[in-house]
């Protein structure tokens, strides 16, 4: 009798209770479930937000590299926006293209930099279509050397200032879409520290002083001087007193790239050049590399 | 009564799953396309830059007028290597019309083996009136005055 009572009481005491196993099991399951739901989508790159930003970065790079830009005041319009961006009541869409696609006009590059400095980030954002009713996109637009990358950016410079660097610093705490275009500068002279013409039937000495590293230092000998009576052409070049070029006759005609030689040194570097009966030029620049007869760099557009 | 082994096993499985996913990014076809677009853009831009009329030795115009059995356009290839990112490789091919057979033929300036992740960029090139073209390098001179030539740098990661 007593045993039956105890058994019933114990049974009544256990009713409506969960075992510790179930509680712990449920807790682990729910924690895992929440973790998976939150975490799994982020490991798929297609779900990451920067994928949606790439078309935006591409569009801006195309507008800048493949279009000369546009301005309008309602009654008059044109593509020479660099002459009108500062005037009141003028709508501007910046473009940097010069005479050809991928060849940038130095005046338009200067104008975009000055437009950013005078009108501010908001106006540039609006002009580039980076402002929608529900979002303002961050941006960074720059000209960089071909060897530059996102972890170690090297900007195209003229003197000590970047040729073009506008927008906010690129954040490392959020998704950023980066798109690059390879471009050339239309006017080699305006983006060069040294742009010296070499054209003589006689023997002439030139001295160039540069600070290493340089973006590009090249000697381009196009042909003999027009004076047909002069003797065979030749050229000797010393870098800090060491002979690096010694050519005669037809070997004198061509491109001589001293960039690597100079960049193996540091500080001030003296380039002494002695030429005879040649026609060409010498270019030293930190804006890019001399390729295809022009100075070449990268247009980098980052959007977030 | 729960077992300690069960709890430890659950924690172990979760830890392994976490570290596995932490170190791996699953690339979907959509994001792969983004990479291909940028690579193709590099190729297209590089061809645009070297397809200039400046007369420099590393331009397509200069090189293609001189290609024969003894001339290899090293300057052009060096410039392409500078223009394209370090992580890419490329082939350069010329498609041209053989005026004798009236067939489109291919001349390989480089002959590397493309991978499965190859993209192609091309450009047309016009050889001006009066300039003869010396391809293929068997020295048969093509008397075409205007030759469209798609060029294909293959870039792969």
Contacts between the chains, C-beta under 8 A, distances in Angstrom:
chain1	res1	chain2	res2	distance
A	19	B	1	7.7
A	19	B	2	8.0
A	20	B	1	7.4
A	20	B	2	5.9
A	21	B	1	6.8
A	21	B	2	4.1
A	24	B	2	5.7
A	24	B	7	6.8
A	25	B	2	7.6
A	28	B	7	7.8
A	28	B	10	5.1
A	28	B	14	7.9
A	32	B	14	6.2
A	35	B	14	7.8
A	35	B	18	8.0
A	39	B	21	6.6
A	40	B	21	7.6
A	43	B	21	5.4
A	43	B	24	6.9
A	43	B	25	5.9
A	43	B	26	5.5
A	44	B	26	5.3
A	44	B	28	5.6
A	45	B	25	6.0
A	45	B	26	7.0
A	45	B	27	5.1
A	45	B	28	5.8
A	45	B	30	7.7
A	45	B	31	3.7
A	46	B	28	3.8
A	46	B	29	7.9
A	46	B	30	4.3
A	46	B	31	5.4
A	48	B	31	7.7
A	51	B	30	6.5
A	51	B	31	5.7
A	51	B	34	6.4
A	54	B	34	5.1
A	54	B	37	7.6
A	58	B	37	7.2
A	100	B	48	8.0
A	101	B	48	6.3
A	102	B	45	5.8
A	102	B	48	4.7
A	102	B	49	6.5
A	146	B	82	6.1
A	146	B	83	6.7
A	179	B	38	6.5
A	179	B	41	7.7
A	180	B	38	6.9
A	180	B	41	7.5
A	180	B	42	7.4
A	181	B	41	6.7
A	181	B	45	5.7
A	182	B	42	6.6
A	182	B	45	3.7
A	182	B	46	5.9
A	182	B	48	7.8
A	182	B	49	5.9
A	182	B	83	5.8
A	183	B	45	7.5
A	183	B	49	8.0
A	184	B	49	5.6
A	184	B	52	7.6
A	220	B	56	7.7
A	222	B	55	7.8
A	254	B	57	6.3
A	255	B	56	6.8
A	255	B	57	5.8
A	255	B	58	7.4
A	255	B	75	7.0
A	289	B	82	5.9
A	291	B	49	6.3
A	291	B	50	7.2
A	291	B	58	6.4
A	291	B	79	4.6
A	291	B	82	6.1
A	291	B	83	6.3
A	292	B	49	5.1
A	292	B	50	4.8
A	292	B	52	4.8
A	292	B	54	6.3
A	292	B	56	5.5
A	292	B	58	5.8
A	292	B	59	5.1
A	292	B	79	6.4
A	293	B	52	5.9
A	293	B	54	2.7
A	293	B	55	6.5
A	293	B	56	3.4
A	293	B	59	6.6
A	294	B	49	7.4
A	294	B	52	6.6
A	294	B	54	6.4
A	296	B	49	5.8
A	296	B	83	6.9
